[in-house]
């Protein structure tokens, strides 16, 4: 019985929801030490172009050191994005 598709089936066209009720900081790099470049409002959807490791963050979807690239110079902690996985769902940056 197949439960989930492989990460290779994910594409840039896939959108993922942010955690309900949270404003999510978008940072200039993969870590909390990077500047906030904008804030996603609750109910936002993001496209993940690639993922990389960075600062470990605890959020509504667990504790993770994975950061999602959602645009040029725009990263969000994977702990605030509902990807359905604790691992990578997009290519590495």
C-alpha positions in Angstrom: 0.0 0.0 0.0 1.5 3.3 -1.1 0.9 6.1 1.4 2.8 9.1 0.0 4.6 9.8 -3.3 8.3 10.3 -3.4 10.0 13.6 -3.0 11.0 13.4 -6.7 7.3 13.8 -7.6 7.2 17.2 -5.9 7.4 20.2 -8.2 7.7 23.9 -8.0 4.1 24.1 -8.9 3.1 22.5 -5.6 1.8 24.9 -3.0 1.9 24.3 0.7 -0.2 26.0 3.5 1.4 27.9 6.4 0.3 26.9 9.9 -3.2 28.1 10.7 -3.3 31.1 12.9 0.4 32.0 12.5 2.1 34.9 10.9 5.3 33.4 9.4 8.5 35.5 9.1 10.2 35.3 5.7 13.9 35.7 6.1 16.8 36.6 3.7 18.6 33.3 4.5 18.1 29.9 6.2 18.2 30.9 9.8 16.7 33.1 12.5 19.9 35.3 12.4 18.9 36.5 8.9 16.8 39.7 8.5 13.0 39.4 8.1 12.2 40.5 4.6 8.4 40.2 4.9 5.7 38.4 6.9 3.2 35.8 5.6 -0.3 36.3 6.9 -2.3 33.3 8.4 -3.8 31.2 5.6 -1.0 31.9 3.2 0.2 29.3 0.6 3.8 29.0 -0.5 5.7 27.3 -3.3 8.9 25.6 -2.2 11.6 25.8 -4.9 14.3 24.1 -2.9 15.3 23.3 0.7 18.4 23.6 2.8 19.6 23.2 6.4 19.8 26.1 8.8 18.9 27.2 12.3 16.8 24.6 14.2 13.3 26.0 14.9 10.4 24.6 16.9 6.9 25.4 15.4 3.5 23.9 15.1 4.8 21.1 12.8 7.6 20.0 15.1 11.3 20.9 15.4 13.2 21.1 12.2 16.5 22.5 10.8 15.0 22.5 7.2 14.4 25.9 5.6 12.2 26.3 2.6 13.2 28.7 -0.3 10.0 30.3 -1.5 11.6 32.9 -3.8 14.8 34.7 -4.4 16.4 35.5 -1.0 13.2 34.3 0.8 13.3 31.5 3.3 10.8 30.2 5.9 11.3 27.5 8.5 9.8 24.2 7.5 8.4 23.9 11.1 5.7 26.4 10.0 4.8 24.9 6.6 2.5 21.9 6.3 4.4 19.7 3.8 3.1 16.4 5.1 6.7 15.2 5.7 9.4 15.6 8.4 12.0 15.5 5.6 12.8 17.1 2.3 9.9 17.6 -0.2 11.9 19.6 -2.8 15.4 19.6 -4.2 18.3 20.8 -2.0 19.4 24.4 -2.5 
